[in-house]
């Protein structure tokens, strides 16, 4: 009986279930970015410090810093894109011929 219910839950196509799974996947991906950036290890999994860091970034993006938010976003995006590219290149180099 439990298997039947579990299978039905996985195949649930109701709008709210689909939206919930999409939201869950999105949040997991964001958590993966935090991990990929090395923040979990660097901050020793201190969630209060991580939240403070993110709130500081939000403050800067809302105009509370020395640089315009557009400049910060562009710089941070460029850094992220370079990191993704380096990861792709490393994966391609590690792939067997």
PAMIMAR-509967 format. One record per residue (C-alpha): residue in one letter; x, y, z. Coordinates in steps of 0.05 Angstrom, whole numbers, plus 32768, in hexadecimal, padded with zeros to 4 digits. Layout:
AXYZ ...
//
This chain:
X800080008000 X803880308011 X805A80237FCE X801A80347FA9 X801280757FCF X805C80867FC4 X805680797F79 X801780A37F76 X803A80DC7F9B X807480DA7F6A X804480DC7F2F X801781127F4D X800B81447F15 X7FDE81737F3B X7FF481BB7F32 X800781C67F7B X803081867F7C X805581997F3C X806281DF7F56 X807A81C37F99 X80AB81947F77 X80C581CC7F4A X80CF81F97F87 X80F381C17FAC X812181B57F71 X813081FF7F6C X814282047FB6 X816E81C77FB1 X819281E67F76 X819D82267F9C X81B981FF7FD7 X81E781DC7FA6 X8202821F7F90 X821182327FD8 X823781F17FDF X825A81F77F9B X8272823D7FAF X8295821D7FEB X826E8245801E X825782098046 X829E81F38055 X82BB8239805A X8288824F808D X8289820B80B0 X823E820280A2 X822E823F80CC X81E9825080B1 X81E3829280D7 X822382AB80B6 X820C82928072 X81CA82B6807A X81EF82F58090 X821B82F18053 X81DF82EB8025 X81BA83238048 X81F883508040 X81F783407FF5 X81AD83517FF2 X81BC83938015 X81F283A37FE2 X81C383927FA9 X818F83C07FC6 X81C083FA7FC2 X81DF83F78007 X822683EE7FEF X825D84177FD0 X825283FC7F8A X821284007F60 X81E983C17F63 X81EF83B87F17 X823B83B67F1C X823883827F54 X820783567F2F X823183597EF0 X827183497F16 X825183107F3D X823082F47EFE X827182F67ED8 X829482D17F11 X825E829D7F14 X825E82927EC9 X82AA82897ECB X82A382567F02 X826E822F7EDB X829B82317E9D X82D782187EC4 X82AE81E07EE1 X829681CC7E9B X82DC81CD7E80 X82F681A47EBA X82BE81717EAE X82CD816D7E64 X831781647E72 X8309812D7EA3 X82DA81077E73 X82F880C87E56 X830980CC7E0B 
//
